[in-house]
Amino acid sequence: MSVIFLLIAASTVVAGVFLAAFIHAVRHGQYDDDRSPAVRMLHDPAPPSNENTVDR
């Protein structure tokens, strides 16, 4: 029975650590811009075409 209490305590500590890490990430702007990096590549200019290259 004491093992159950130990596991509950350990899981509560681990959950608290993950919650603290998540709050820290949110407060420091980790999740501020989650849409534009995925869309930004669609607006990149096309690479220059090399029409003067010779096929070897």
Z-matrix of the N, CA and C atoms (Angstrom, degrees):
N
C 1 1.451
C 2 1.526 1 110.75
N 3 1.336 2 116.75 1 -33.99
C 4 1.460 3 119.12 2 -178.86
C 5 1.532 4 111.55 3 -69.30
N 6 1.343 5 116.75 4 -24.31
C 7 1.454 6 120.37 5 177.83
C 8 1.523 7 110.37 6 -66.36
N 9 1.317 8 117.24 7 -36.33
C 10 1.468 9 120.94 8 178.50
C 11 1.522 10 110.14 9 -63.36
N 12 1.322 11 117.31 10 -43.57
C 13 1.457 12 120.44 11 178.80
C 14 1.529 13 111.07 12 -65.19
N 15 1.302 14 116.60 13 -36.60
C 16 1.459 15 120.75 14 176.98
C 17 1.529 16 110.82 15 -65.25
N 18 1.328 17 117.26 16 -43.77
C 19 1.462 18 120.77 17 179.05
C 20 1.527 19 111.87 18 -67.11
N 21 1.325 20 117.54 19 -38.02
C 22 1.466 21 120.47 20 177.23
C 23 1.519 22 109.87 21 -64.46
N 24 1.305 23 117.88 22 -42.30
C 25 1.464 24 121.40 23 178.97
C 26 1.524 25 111.28 24 -65.60
N 27 1.326 26 116.25 25 -42.74
C 28 1.465 27 119.56 26 -179.78
C 29 1.529 28 110.72 27 -66.18
N 30 1.325 29 117.57 28 -41.61
C 31 1.464 30 119.41 29 179.80
C 32 1.522 31 111.47 30 -68.30
N 33 1.316 32 117.86 31 -33.05
C 34 1.464 33 121.06 32 176.28
C 35 1.526 34 110.63 33 -66.23
N 36 1.321 35 116.87 34 -40.26
C 37 1.471 36 120.28 35 177.72
C 38 1.524 37 110.69 36 -65.25
N 39 1.320 38 117.52 37 -44.19
C 40 1.470 39 121.05 38 179.62
C 41 1.525 40 110.30 39 -63.50
N 42 1.337 41 117.27 40 -42.78
C 43 1.460 42 120.59 41 177.95
C 44 1.529 43 110.95 42 -63.15
N 45 1.309 44 117.42 43 -37.90
C 46 1.464 45 121.21 44 177.51
C 47 1.524 46 111.99 45 -65.24
N 48 1.325 47 116.64 46 -38.81
C 49 1.463 48 120.61 47 178.18
C 50 1.536 49 110.27 48 -65.12
N 51 1.331 50 116.91 49 -43.99
C 52 1.462 51 119.79 50 178.07
C 53 1.520 52 111.63 51 -65.47
N 54 1.323 53 117.96 52 -38.12
C 55 1.464 54 121.23 53 177.34
C 56 1.524 55 110.46 54 -64.36
N 57 1.317 56 117.39 55 -42.14
C 58 1.464 57 120.97 56 178.57
C 59 1.531 58 111.02 57 -65.06
N 60 1.327 59 117.43 58 -39.80
C 61 1.469 60 120.45 59 177.76
C 62 1.527 61 110.69 60 -65.64
N 63 1.319 62 117.18 61 -38.90
C 64 1.467 63 120.47 62 178.60
C 65 1.527 64 110.71 63 -66.41
N 66 1.297 65 117.77 64 -44.99
C 67 1.472 66 120.77 65 178.97
C 68 1.521 67 110.30 66 -62.96
N 69 1.320 68 117.23 67 -39.90
C 70 1.468 69 120.87 68 177.65
C 71 1.531 70 110.59 69 -62.29
N 72 1.320 71 117.60 70 -42.59
C 73 1.461 72 121.30 71 -179.68
C 74 1.521 73 111.14 72 -66.14
N 75 1.310 74 117.28 73 -40.22
C 76 1.464 75 120.61 74 179.93
C 77 1.523 76 110.39 75 -67.03
N 78 1.294 77 117.49 76 -42.50
C 79 1.474 78 120.75 77 -178.47
C 80 1.527 79 112.29 78 -68.45
N 81 1.318 80 117.93 79 -26.55
C 82 1.458 81 120.24 80 -179.17
C 83 1.527 82 112.47 81 -97.86
N 84 1.331 83 117.85 82 14.64
C 85 1.453 84 121.41 83 170.64
C 86 1.506 85 116.10 84 81.31
N 87 1.316 86 118.26 85 21.91
C 88 1.456 87 120.03 86 -178.82
C 89 1.529 88 111.89 87 -65.05
N 90 1.323 89 117.01 88 -32.08
C 91 1.460 90 120.94 89 -174.57
C 92 1.526 91 112.46 90 -110.43
N 93 1.329 92 118.56 91 21.34
C 94 1.458 93 120.79 92 -176.80
C 95 1.524 94 112.78 93 -67.81
N 96 1.300 95 117.83 94 -44.69
C 97 1.462 96 121.53 95 -173.87
C 98 1.518 97 109.05 96 -121.23
N 99 1.322 98 116.14 97 89.26
C 100 1.455 99 118.73 98 -176.07
C 101 1.523 100 113.03 99 -104.11
N 102 1.334 101 119.04 100 -2.92
C 103 1.451 102 120.11 101 -177.49
C 104 1.532 103 112.64 102 -105.89
N 105 1.307 104 117.46 103 -41.43
C 106 1.461 105 118.66 104 -170.92
C 107 1.535 106 114.93 105 -68.09
N 108 1.328 107 122.48 106 -32.59
C 109 1.471 108 117.58 107 177.53
C 110 1.527 109 113.07 108 -60.78
N 111 1.317 110 117.72 109 -32.67
C 112 1.461 111 119.80 110 179.04
C 113 1.521 112 111.60 111 -75.10
N 114 1.325 113 116.84 112 -28.62
C 115 1.463 114 120.75 113 -176.89
C 116 1.533 115 110.70 114 -93.14
N 117 1.319 116 117.44 115 -22.72
C 118 1.458 117 121.90 116 -175.44
C 119 1.525 118 112.18 117 -59.34
N 120 1.329 119 117.34 118 -35.75
C 121 1.464 120 119.60 119 -178.52
C 122 1.523 121 111.76 120 -67.40
N 123 1.322 122 117.70 121 -21.45
C 124 1.463 123 120.20 122 178.62
C 125 1.528 124 111.79 123 -74.24
N 126 1.325 125 117.00 124 -21.08
C 127 1.458 126 121.61 125 -177.79
C 128 1.522 127 113.13 126 -102.20
N 129 1.311 128 118.49 127 5.68
C 130 1.461 129 121.72 128 177.21
C 131 1.523 130 109.39 129 -68.22
N 132 1.320 131 117.02 130 145.73
C 133 1.469 132 118.34 131 176.67
C 134 1.530 133 110.79 132 -67.84
N 135 1.299 134 115.34 133 153.15
C 136 1.463 135 120.67 134 179.41
C 137 1.525 136 109.40 135 -68.98
N 138 1.312 137 118.04 136 145.70
C 139 1.463 138 119.79 137 178.56
C 140 1.535 139 109.79 138 -66.41
N 141 1.312 140 117.31 139 148.80
C 142 1.476 141 119.09 140 -179.21
C 143 1.515 142 110.69 141 -65.43
N 144 1.298 143 114.52 142 141.29
C 145 1.473 144 118.34 143 178.17
C 146 1.523 145 109.00 144 -86.56
N 147 1.293 146 115.70 145 140.11
C 148 1.461 147 121.86 146 -179.41
C 149 1.533 148 109.03 147 -101.27
N 150 1.309 149 116.44 148 82.65
C 151 1.465 150 120.18 149 -178.31
C 152 1.519 151 111.80 150 -78.07
N 153 1.318 152 117.69 151 -17.99
C 154 1.457 153 121.04 152 -176.53
C 155 1.523 154 113.33 153 -91.76
N 156 1.319 155 117.40 154 6.56
C 157 1.458 156 119.00 155 -178.72
C 158 1.525 157 109.19 156 -81.91
N 159 1.315 158 114.77 157 149.68
C 160 1.457 159 121.77 158 -179.14
C 161 1.515 160 108.51 159 -104.83
N 162 1.319 161 116.41 160 130.87
C 163 1.462 162 119.52 161 176.84
C 164 1.507 163 109.58 162 -73.90
N 165 1.308 164 117.53 163 130.01
C 166 1.465 165 121.52 164 -177.87
C 167 1.473 166 110.80 165 -113.43
